[in-house]
Amino acid sequence: MSKLPSRKPPAFPACYLKSAPRGKSSPIWLAKADTLKTDLKVLPKAQRNWVEALEWKAPAGSVILLPGADGSIAGAVLGLGQEEEPARATMLTGALPKALPRGDYHFETQPRDPELAALAWAMGSYSFDRYKANNKRDPRRLVLPKEVDTERLVSIAGAMTLGRDLINIPANDLGPAELAQVARKLAKAHGAKFKIITGEDLLKQNFPLIHAVGRASDRAPRLIDFAWGPVRAPKVTLVGKGITYDTGGLSLKPTSAMALMKKDMGGAASVLALASMIMAAKLKLRLRVLIPAADNNVSANSFRPGDVLPSRNGMSVEIGNTDAEGRLVLADALALADEEKPDYLLTMATLTGAARVALGPDMPPIYSTDDEFADSVLGMGTKLDDPLWRMPFWQPYDTLLAARTGEVNHISEGGFAGSITAAMFLKRFVSNAACYAHIDMYGWVPRETPARPIGGEPQGARALFDAFSDMFGG
């Protein structure tokens, strides 16, 4: 089995330098398309002439290398295009690590948000190469701007790497047990209390839906549960969907839809990334993390369309389609979380294709019972270029979950409002939490952009962390 990500507190990333001797790092300038002539005036005359001779128009994310008198690289200019959104423009610095030759660099032009620019550099340096021999690339190192909170930056960069690695690891090397192993190491690194319920014990302790989804696999399902922080502090509970592979069950997916299902634990990966940030920052809250982990496989004991299954909170659930298994495992975990009346209860899950139809892969919908919390998260998403879009818990659509035999069908009939009805189903298992929010994420970057290589992405984690930091700053 491939080595799993280490969950020790993150080491100083190889793509950063705390400082460099004067003249030992190359400068990077930033230039916008609509102010290009002004922005280029700060360059030495010979290098300015070079850029002008190339008729470069500073398209967003483009990089011009500047030659020195001896033929070496004397620096670079990053194009910001005409991007008016400050955070998106800042994140373009993520294009630099893959465009620059080996060496050390510093920002000669001050980025609007130095910490975000430095984080984008780390995110753009990321490469998932654990299965490729001799594929290591020497890091392009950034001298960190003095304004940056280095400890905070390193913890966020490390958490994003954790989330990406977990989603990118194929299912043969990351099943429920391995996901639990990573969570245990993370909890131990921060002194959190960890426990786990596995296999038949799920039935004994009243988690019938988690057991039903995972029982067809030879890799036992389990509920991962850890808690950190003072018991009397405000309670924040994170629930992440941990389906480590989804065949669709008896409602079998076609191969084309199954190929990326290693990412169906993207909600769990995002929750672990967010938990890592929260614990490293020592936010003044009591954190609980719940991850129902299972494979949705096919065998003689698979749960079936038409089955009526019990749930932890006593509601009988009629199965409309076994490929909608994520909301089932989340339902039992939500019922447990809700029992202790948390102040904030949040689910993160790669839940519906309908969310992708509505908003595409880059912008997950967020549902919330609390307008103030939703506004805070959305604002942070805009500030950090970690975008989300609010969608409603639309009560009239709850009737679409009407069941013929059970108390509720877990999937609506017809093709309408699939993301909303999934959110409404989950909300049925929450009655005590002061605020419930749900993020229906894709968890994957299908098209490379600066700071976002193709592959796993813990969407929403950075926005949520900054929102909680504002509320419960360390």
Secondary structure as GFF3:
##gff-version 3
##sequence-region A 1 474
A	DSSP	beta_strand	16	17	.	.	.	ID=ss1
A	DSSP	beta_strand	26	31	.	.	.	ID=ss2
A	DSSP	three_ten_helix	33	35	.	.	.	ID=ss3
A	DSSP	alpha_helix	36	40	.	.	.	ID=ss4
A	DSSP	alpha_helix	45	53	.	.	.	ID=ss5
A	DSSP	beta_strand	63	67	.	.	.	ID=ss6
A	DSSP	beta_strand	73	79	.	.	.	ID=ss7
A	DSSP	alpha_helix	86	91	.	.	.	ID=ss8
A	DSSP	three_ten_helix	92	95	.	.	.	ID=ss9
A	DSSP	alpha_helix	96	99	.	.	.	ID=ss10
A	DSSP	beta_strand	103	107	.	.	.	ID=ss11
A	DSSP	alpha_helix	114	125	.	.	.	ID=ss12
A	DSSP	beta_strand	140	143	.	.	.	ID=ss13
A	DSSP	alpha_helix	150	168	.	.	.	ID=ss14
A	DSSP	alpha_helix	176	189	.	.	.	ID=ss15
A	DSSP	beta_strand	193	198	.	.	.	ID=ss16
A	DSSP	alpha_helix	201	204	.	.	.	ID=ss17
A	DSSP	alpha_helix	208	214	.	.	.	ID=ss18
A	DSSP	beta_strand	222	228	.	.	.	ID=ss19
A	DSSP	beta_strand	235	240	.	.	.	ID=ss20
A	DSSP	beta_strand	242	246	.	.	.	ID=ss21
A	DSSP	alpha_helix	255	258	.	.	.	ID=ss22
A	DSSP	three_ten_helix	261	265	.	.	.	ID=ss23
A	DSSP	alpha_helix	266	281	.	.	.	ID=ss24
A	DSSP	beta_strand	286	296	.	.	.	ID=ss25
A	DSSP	beta_strand	308	309	.	.	.	ID=ss26
A	DSSP	beta_strand	317	318	.	.	.	ID=ss27
A	DSSP	alpha_helix	326	338	.	.	.	ID=ss28
A	DSSP	beta_strand	344	349	.	.	.	ID=ss29
A	DSSP	alpha_helix	353	359	.	.	.	ID=ss30
A	DSSP	beta_strand	365	368	.	.	.	ID=ss31
A	DSSP	alpha_helix	371	384	.	.	.	ID=ss32
A	DSSP	beta_strand	389	390	.	.	.	ID=ss33
A	DSSP	three_ten_helix	395	401	.	.	.	ID=ss34
A	DSSP	beta_strand	408	409	.	.	.	ID=ss35
A	DSSP	alpha_helix	418	427	.	.	.	ID=ss36
A	DSSP	beta_strand	435	440	.	.	.	ID=ss37
A	DSSP	beta_strand	444	445	.	.	.	ID=ss38
A	DSSP	beta_strand	455	456	.	.	.	ID=ss39
A	DSSP	alpha_helix	461	472	.	.	.	ID=ss40
###
